Amino acid sequence: MTNLEKDAASFVDDLINEKIEGKSFSKKLSEIMKDPAKVMQPVYDYVEEQLNLGKLAYGEVKASDEDVSLRLETNLINLPFQDAKVISKMMQDQATLPVNVYIVIVSPWVNKSSLRIDEVASADDYVGNVANYLDQMNNWVSEHLDMVKENLEKQPEEK
């Protein structure tokens, strides 16, 4: 499949009505940190599978014991799905846009905004070439989990 594009209006509609499918996995933070590549692989594969079907999707791994969520999202814009209203406003004048794959971490421990999102690749490049992006994605996950761990360790023990 080449040149995956999506009509902005129908994308916003799907987003606001939560019609974009996702798959969620749960693991302890220590398990995720021990082997992020293994933990994230089902997420990477699921997103590729959905793109192959011509669908937008997200996959995520949530830490069961901390407020940390790692996501891979297909999107038209460098904003996480949780910002649906902002996306809607920014998309008003757009017709169709190429679909991209973004990696996202949501956690109060990652940074002041509790969010980091970066583009991995265009959907066209991602499909069939996931292996080419594994190091980039897994390093990104590791780096951001290290930040989370560092910030968690700075917290007073109040749990």
Disulfide bonds with the S-S distance in Angstrom:
none
